Amino acid sequence: MRIIGMLSGTSHDAADAVVADLWWTAPGEVALHSRGMVSVPFPEGLRADLADRLPPAHTNLAEMCQLDTGLGQFFGSVAARARDELGDGRAEWVVSHGQTVYHWVRDGQALGTLQLGAAAWIAEAAGLPVVSDLRTADIARGGQGAPLVALLDALLLPDDSWGALNLGGIANLTVRRPSARAGASARADPFEVTGPAGPAAGVTAYDLGPACALIDESARWASEGVQRMDVDGVRAARGRVDRALLERLLADPYYRLPPPKSTGKEHFHAAYLREQLAAGMCPAPDDLVATVTELTARLVADACHAHGLAELAVSGGGVRNPQLMARIGALADGVRVRDSEVLAVAPQEKEACLFALLGFLSVHGVPANVPSATGARAPAVLGSLTPGSAPLILPAPVTEPLRRLRIERTPPSEQQLRR
C-alpha cells in the first residue's frame, strides 16, 4: 500500500510529506520503504494567519473556519505534489496529522486536542481518501493523545539502554521499559511490542518540555523579528547562559509531573517567555537564546540519566541546531548521542513515516496507540476517514496486533504492495 504521511509541526514553518510503501510481511509484521520526502514552506500569509491565532491570542469562529480551510488547501497541494514527484503519480491514502492549534490539558489530564487542515480539501486536491484526527481516539480512552511516536520508537529501539528523542517545537522522549524496571506498581500494558531484543513489557514516552518552541521565540526576540529561528545555533553559541533565568525556567511545575504527560505551545509560547523575563531578568539577546537552548539540553540530559540510557537517537528539526546537539552531548555525559539514521530512519522523515504507519494500521483496523506511553485505558484504532474521488473501499481487517517493523531499503514488488 502506498501512503503519503504528512505533518506540520509546532514550528509551523513547512509541511513535510513522505511517500512510503507499507505491506504485511507476516502476521503482526509490517515492512516500510520510504520513497523520499518533500518539504514545502508555508505561504507567508497563511503562516502569519496561523501565528496570529495560536494561544494565547484570542480568535473567533470565522477566523478559525478560514484557517481550517486555508490549511486544508495547502496540505492538499503538498499531498498532490508528493504523489506526483515521489509516488510516480499514484498513492492509495493520505494521512494528515494536521496543524495543532490547541492541546487541552487540565490538571495533568488531556481533555481534547484540535488539529486544523480540513481533510475534505486534501481529498479533493489529491483525489485520495484521507486519514486525519489521529489523536482524539486515544484521548477518548483516557490518554494524553501523545506522544504517538511511541509506537514507531518502540519498534525501532534495540533494547532498554536506548532512547529516542524528537526535537520539534516540543521535545519528547521514548524508552522501552522491561518488566524488571517497570516495577509492581506499573500499569499492565495490553499493547506489547517486539523489537530486535525481544518482548518488552511496556514503553514510556512523554513530552519533556520545550525544544525549538522557546529557542525560536528567543531568536525572534533577539533579532527583533528578523529571524524565525537560531540558524545553526549561532546565537546560542555566541551567548552565555544566564544561570538565574535558567533556574527560574526549570522551576516550571510541568517538569515535576510524572509521565504520562503532554504539553505544547499553548503553554510554552512567546507570552510565557515574556512572563519569565518580567521578574526583572533581562539578559542580552544572545544570552537569552543560549539560556533557553541550555534549558532544553538540561531537560534531555536529566531524562537520559533518570532512565539510565547509554544511547540516544535524535530526530526532528532540532537535529539541525549544532549548539543544541553539542550541549545535549555535553550534559548527557556517558550517553552516546546520534541522529535517528542509526535506527535506519532519516531524522527529518521520521514523523512523516510515523503518520504513514499509523494510517496504514488505521485502515486495516489495527490499534496504533501505546497505552503505557499515553496513559489510555486500552488500545484504540486511530483516526477519522474521509473518502477521495472514488468510493471508499477498505482492506480486509487485520486482527493481529503489530509486533514487528522492518525498514526496507529496497522498493517492494507490485505483489508485495498489494498485501
C-alpha positions as CSV (number, residue, x, y, z in Angstrom):
1,M,0.0,0.0,0.0
2,R,1.5,3.4,-1.0
3,I,0.7,6.1,1.6
4,I,1.5,9.8,1.9
5,G,2.3,10.6,5.5
6,M,2.1,14.3,6.2
7,L,2.5,16.7,9.1
8,S,3.2,20.3,10.0
9,G,4.9,20.6,13.4
10,T,4.6,23.1,16.2
11,S,7.2,25.4,14.5
12,H,4.7,25.8,11.6
13,D,7.5,26.6,9.1
14,A,6.7,23.9,6.5
15,A,4.6,20.9,5.7
16,D,6.5,17.6,5.3
17,A,5.2,14.7,3.3
18,V,6.8,11.3,2.9
19,V,5.7,8.8,0.3
20,A,6.0,5.3,2.0
21,D,5.3,1.9,0.7
22,L,4.0,-0.4,3.5
23,W,3.0,-4.1,3.4
24,W,2.4,-7.0,5.6
25,T,5.2,-9.5,5.5
26,A,3.8,-11.9,8.2
27,P,1.1,-11.9,10.8
28,G,2.0,-9.0,13.1
29,E,4.9,-7.7,10.9
30,V,5.0,-4.7,8.6
31,A,7.7,-3.6,6.2
32,L,8.2,0.1,5.4
33,H,10.1,1.6,2.5
34,S,10.4,5.4,2.2
35,R,10.4,6.8,-1.3
36,G,11.5,10.2,0.0
37,M,10.1,13.4,1.4
38,V,9.1,16.8,0.1
39,S,9.1,19.8,2.4
40,V,7.1,22.8,1.3
41,P,7.4,26.1,3.2
42,F,4.2,27.7,4.4
43,P,2.9,30.5,2.3
44,E,3.8,33.7,4.2
45,G,0.2,34.9,4.5
46,L,-1.0,31.5,5.8
47,R,1.8,31.3,8.3
48,A,1.1,34.8,9.6
49,D,-2.6,34.0,10.0
50,L,-1.7,30.8,11.9
51,A,0.8,32.6,14.2
52,D,-1.7,35.3,14.9
53,R,-4.3,32.8,16.1
54,L,-2.2,30.5,18.3
55,P,-2.5,30.7,22.1
56,P,-2.5,32.9,24.0
57,A,-4.1,35.0,21.2
58,H,-7.9,35.3,21.1
59,T,-9.7,34.4,17.9
60,N,-13.2,33.9,16.6
61,L,-15.1,31.2,14.7
62,A,-14.9,33.0,11.4
63,E,-11.1,33.2,11.6
64,M,-10.8,29.5,12.7
65,C,-13.0,28.5,9.8
66,Q,-10.9,30.4,7.3
67,L,-7.7,29.0,8.8
68,D,-9.0,25.4,8.7
69,T,-9.9,25.9,5.0
70,G,-6.6,27.5,4.1
71,L,-4.5,24.8,5.9
72,G,-6.6,22.1,4.2
73,Q,-6.0,23.6,0.8
74,F,-2.3,24.0,1.5
75,F,-1.9,20.4,2.8
76,G,-3.8,19.2,-0.2
77,S,-1.4,20.9,-2.6
78,V,1.6,19.3,-0.7
79,A,0.0,15.8,-0.8
80,A,-0.6,16.2,-4.6
81,R,3.0,17.3,-5.1
82,A,4.3,14.3,-3.1
83,R,2.1,11.9,-5.0
84,D,3.4,13.2,-8.4
85,E,7.1,13.7,-7.5
86,L,7.7,10.7,-5.3
87,G,4.8,8.3,-5.9
88,D,5.0,8.1,-9.7
89,G,1.6,9.8,-9.8
90,R,-0.2,7.3,-7.6
91,A,-0.9,6.5,-4.0
92,E,-3.8,4.9,-2.1
93,W,-4.1,7.1,1.0
94,V,-3.1,10.4,2.5
95,V,-2.5,10.5,6.3
96,S,-2.6,14.1,7.6
97,H,-1.7,14.9,11.2
98,G,-2.9,18.5,10.6
99,Q,-1.8,21.6,12.3
100,T,-2.1,21.6,16.1
101,V,-3.7,24.8,17.3
102,Y,-4.6,23.7,20.8
103,H,-3.9,20.7,23.1
104,W,-6.3,20.9,26.0
105,V,-4.7,19.7,29.3
106,R,-6.1,20.4,32.7
107,D,-4.6,19.1,36.0
108,G,-2.3,16.8,34.0
109,Q,-5.1,15.2,32.1
110,A,-5.6,15.7,28.3
111,L,-9.3,16.6,27.7
112,G,-9.2,17.4,24.0
113,T,-7.0,18.3,21.1
114,L,-7.5,20.4,17.9
115,Q,-5.6,20.0,14.6
116,L,-6.8,22.1,11.7
117,G,-6.5,21.4,8.0
118,A,-9.9,20.2,6.7
119,A,-9.4,16.6,5.3
120,A,-12.0,17.1,2.6
121,W,-9.8,19.8,0.9
122,I,-6.9,17.3,1.0
123,A,-9.0,14.6,-0.5
124,E,-10.2,17.0,-3.2
125,A,-6.7,18.1,-4.2
126,A,-5.1,14.7,-4.1
127,G,-8.1,12.6,-5.2
128,L,-7.3,10.2,-2.4
129,P,-9.0,9.1,0.8
130,V,-7.6,10.8,3.9
131,V,-6.9,9.6,7.5
132,S,-7.0,12.5,9.9
133,D,-7.7,13.4,13.5
134,L,-5.2,10.8,14.8
135,R,-5.1,11.9,18.5
136,T,-8.7,12.1,19.7
137,A,-9.4,8.4,20.0
138,D,-6.6,8.0,22.4
139,I,-7.8,10.9,24.5
140,A,-11.3,9.5,24.5
141,R,-9.9,6.4,26.2
142,G,-8.2,8.5,28.9
143,G,-4.9,9.0,27.2
144,Q,-2.8,12.1,26.5
145,G,-3.1,11.7,22.7
146,A,0.7,12.0,22.7
147,P,3.4,11.0,22.1
148,L,2.0,8.9,19.2
149,V,5.6,8.3,18.1
150,A,6.0,5.8,20.9
151,L,4.7,3.1,18.5
152,L,7.4,3.7,16.0
153,D,10.1,4.2,18.6
154,A,9.2,1.0,20.5
155,L,9.6,-1.0,17.3
156,L,12.9,0.6,16.3
157,L,14.8,0.8,19.7
158,P,17.1,-2.2,20.0
159,D,16.8,-2.6,23.8
160,D,16.2,-0.7,27.0
161,S,19.6,1.0,27.0
162,W,18.4,3.2,24.1
163,G,16.1,6.2,24.0
164,A,14.5,8.0,21.0
165,L,14.3,11.8,21.3
166,N,12.3,14.1,19.0
167,L,13.3,17.8,19.0
168,G,10.4,19.6,17.4
169,G,8.7,22.6,18.9
170,I,8.3,20.3,21.9
171,A,10.9,17.7,23.0
172,N,9.6,14.1,23.6
173,L,11.4,11.0,24.7
174,T,10.6,7.3,24.3
175,V,12.3,4.5,26.2
176,R,11.5,0.8,26.3
177,R,10.7,-0.4,29.8
178,P,11.4,-4.1,30.6
179,S,9.2,-5.7,33.3
180,A,12.1,-5.7,35.7
181,R,12.4,-2.0,35.5
182,A,8.6,-1.3,35.4
183,G,8.0,-2.5,38.9
184,A,5.0,-4.0,40.5
185,S,3.0,-0.7,40.6
186,A,3.3,-0.1,36.8
187,R,0.2,-0.3,34.6
188,A,-0.2,-3.6,32.9
189,D,0.2,-2.8,29.2
190,P,-2.1,-4.7,26.9
191,F,0.0,-3.4,23.9
192,E,3.2,-5.4,24.0
193,V,5.8,-4.7,21.3
194,T,8.5,-6.9,20.0
195,G,11.7,-5.4,18.8
196,P,15.2,-6.8,18.0
197,A,15.8,-7.6,21.6
198,G,12.5,-9.5,22.2
199,P,9.3,-8.7,24.1
200,A,9.0,-5.5,26.2
201,A,6.5,-5.2,29.0
202,G,5.8,-1.6,28.1
203,V,7.0,1.7,26.8
204,T,7.4,5.0,28.5
205,A,7.1,8.1,26.3
206,Y,6.3,11.7,27.2
207,D,6.8,15.3,26.4
208,L,9.9,16.6,28.2
209,G,9.1,20.3,27.6
210,P,10.0,22.9,25.1
211,A,12.7,22.4,22.4
212,C,12.5,24.6,19.3
213,A,9.4,26.4,20.6
214,L,11.3,28.7,23.1
215,I,14.5,28.7,21.1
216,D,12.6,30.1,18.1
217,E,10.8,32.7,20.2
218,S,14.1,33.8,21.8
219,A,15.7,34.1,18.4
220,R,12.8,36.2,17.1
221,W,13.1,38.5,20.2
222,A,16.9,38.7,19.9
223,S,16.7,39.7,16.2
224,E,13.7,42.0,16.6
225,G,11.6,39.7,14.4
226,V,14.1,39.3,11.6
227,Q,14.9,35.7,12.4
228,R,12.4,32.9,13.0
229,M,14.9,30.5,14.5
230,D,18.5,30.4,15.7
231,V,20.0,29.3,12.4
232,D,22.8,26.8,13.0
233,G,22.8,27.7,16.7
234,V,24.9,30.7,16.1
235,R,23.3,33.0,18.7
236,A,23.3,30.3,21.4
237,A,27.0,29.6,20.7
238,R,27.8,33.3,20.9
239,G,25.8,33.9,24.1
240,R,26.3,33.0,27.8
241,V,23.8,31.1,29.9
242,D,22.0,33.3,32.5
243,R,22.0,30.8,35.4
244,A,19.4,32.7,37.4
245,L,17.0,32.7,34.5
246,L,17.7,29.1,33.8
247,E,16.8,28.1,37.3
248,R,13.6,30.2,37.1
249,L,12.7,28.3,33.8
250,L,13.5,25.0,35.4
251,A,11.1,25.7,38.2
252,D,8.1,25.3,35.9
253,P,5.7,22.8,37.6
254,Y,5.3,20.8,34.4
255,Y,8.7,19.3,34.7
256,R,7.8,17.7,38.0
257,L,4.7,15.9,36.7
258,P,5.1,12.2,36.3
259,P,4.5,10.5,32.9
260,P,2.3,10.1,31.1
261,K,2.1,13.8,30.3
262,S,1.9,16.1,27.3
263,T,2.3,19.8,26.5
264,G,2.5,22.2,23.7
265,K,2.7,25.8,22.6
266,E,-0.5,26.6,24.5
267,H,1.9,26.5,27.5
268,F,5.4,27.3,26.1
269,H,4.8,30.3,23.9
270,A,6.1,33.9,23.4
271,A,4.0,35.3,26.2
272,Y,5.3,32.6,28.6
273,L,8.8,33.7,27.8
274,R,8.0,37.3,28.4
275,E,6.5,36.4,31.7
276,Q,9.7,34.8,32.9
277,L,11.6,38.0,31.9
278,A,9.1,40.2,33.7
279,A,10.7,39.3,37.0
280,G,13.5,41.8,36.4
281,M,15.6,39.4,34.4
282,C,16.7,40.9,31.1
283,P,19.7,39.1,29.6
284,A,21.4,40.3,26.5
285,P,19.7,38.9,23.4
286,D,22.1,36.2,22.6
287,D,22.3,35.2,26.3
288,L,18.6,34.6,26.2
289,V,18.9,32.3,23.2
290,A,21.8,30.5,25.0
291,T,19.7,30.1,28.1
292,V,16.6,28.5,26.5
293,T,18.9,26.3,24.5
294,E,20.5,25.2,27.7
295,L,17.1,24.6,29.2
296,T,16.2,22.0,26.5
297,A,19.6,20.4,26.8
298,R,19.2,20.1,30.6
299,L,15.7,18.5,30.3
300,V,17.0,15.9,27.8
301,A,20.2,15.1,29.8
302,D,18.3,14.8,33.1
303,A,15.9,12.4,31.5
304,C,18.7,10.3,29.9
305,H,20.3,9.9,33.3
306,A,17.0,9.2,35.1
307,H,16.3,6.3,32.6
308,G,19.9,5.0,32.7
309,L,20.3,5.4,28.9
310,A,23.5,4.6,27.1
311,E,22.4,5.5,23.5
312,L,20.1,8.3,22.3
313,A,18.8,8.5,18.7
314,V,17.6,12.0,17.9
315,S,15.2,13.2,15.2
316,G,13.3,16.4,14.3
317,G,14.3,20.0,13.4
318,G,16.5,20.4,16.4
319,V,19.0,18.0,14.9
320,R,20.0,20.8,12.6
321,N,21.0,23.0,15.6
322,P,24.6,22.1,16.3
323,Q,24.8,24.1,19.5
324,L,21.7,22.3,20.9
325,M,23.1,18.9,20.0
326,A,26.5,19.8,21.4
327,R,25.0,20.9,24.7
328,I,22.9,17.7,24.9
329,G,26.0,15.6,24.3
330,A,28.0,17.5,26.9
331,L,25.3,17.4,29.7
332,A,24.2,13.9,29.0
333,D,27.7,12.7,29.8
334,G,28.1,9.0,29.2
335,V,25.3,8.8,26.7
336,R,26.2,8.4,23.0
337,V,24.1,10.9,21.1
338,R,23.4,10.3,17.4
339,D,20.7,11.1,14.9
340,S,18.0,8.6,14.0
341,E,19.8,7.4,10.9
342,V,21.4,4.9,13.4
343,L,17.9,3.3,13.5
344,A,17.6,3.4,9.7
345,V,15.2,6.3,9.6
346,A,16.2,9.8,8.4
347,P,15.7,12.4,11.2
348,Q,13.7,14.7,9.0
349,E,11.5,11.9,7.7
350,K,10.7,10.1,10.9
351,E,7.5,11.8,12.0
352,A,6.0,11.7,8.5
353,C,6.9,8.0,8.3
354,L,5.2,7.6,11.7
355,F,1.9,9.0,10.3
356,A,2.1,6.8,7.2
357,L,2.4,3.8,9.5
358,L,-0.4,5.0,11.8
359,G,-2.7,5.5,8.7
360,F,-1.8,2.0,7.4
361,L,-2.8,0.5,10.7
362,S,-6.0,2.5,10.9
363,V,-7.3,1.5,7.5
364,H,-6.6,-2.2,8.5
365,G,-8.4,-1.7,11.8
366,V,-5.3,-2.3,13.9
367,P,-4.8,-0.3,17.2
368,A,-1.9,2.1,17.0
369,N,-1.6,3.9,20.3
370,V,0.6,2.6,23.1
371,P,-1.3,2.8,26.4
372,S,1.7,2.6,28.6
373,A,3.0,5.7,26.9
374,T,-0.1,7.8,26.5
375,G,-2.0,6.6,29.6
376,A,-5.0,5.4,27.7
377,R,-7.2,2.7,29.3
378,A,-6.9,0.5,26.2
379,P,-5.6,0.3,22.7
380,A,-7.5,2.3,20.1
381,V,-7.8,2.4,16.3
382,L,-6.8,5.9,15.5
383,G,-8.2,8.5,13.0
384,S,-11.2,9.5,11.0
385,L,-11.6,8.6,7.4
386,T,-12.6,10.9,4.5
387,P,-13.3,9.5,1.0
388,G,-11.4,10.7,-2.0
389,S,-12.6,10.9,-5.6
390,A,-13.8,7.2,-5.6
391,P,-16.0,5.2,-3.2
392,L,-14.2,4.4,0.0
393,I,-13.0,0.7,-0.1
394,L,-11.2,-0.6,3.0
395,P,-8.9,-3.6,3.0
396,A,-9.9,-6.7,5.0
397,P,-9.5,-6.1,8.7
398,V,-6.4,-7.4,10.4
399,T,-6.8,-9.0,13.8
400,E,-3.2,-9.5,14.7
401,P,-1.6,-6.5,16.5
402,L,1.6,-5.0,15.1
403,R,4.6,-6.5,16.9
404,R,7.5,-6.0,14.5
405,L,8.5,-3.4,11.9
406,R,11.1,-3.8,9.1
407,I,12.7,-0.8,7.5
408,E,13.4,-1.8,3.9
409,R,16.0,0.0,1.7
410,T,14.8,-1.8,-1.4
411,P,11.4,-0.9,-3.0
412,P,8.7,-3.6,-2.8
413,S,7.4,-5.5,-5.8
414,E,3.8,-4.8,-7.0
415,Q,2.8,-8.1,-5.4
416,Q,4.1,-7.1,-2.0
417,L,2.4,-3.7,-2.3
418,R,-1.0,-5.4,-2.6
419,R,-0.5,-7.1,0.8
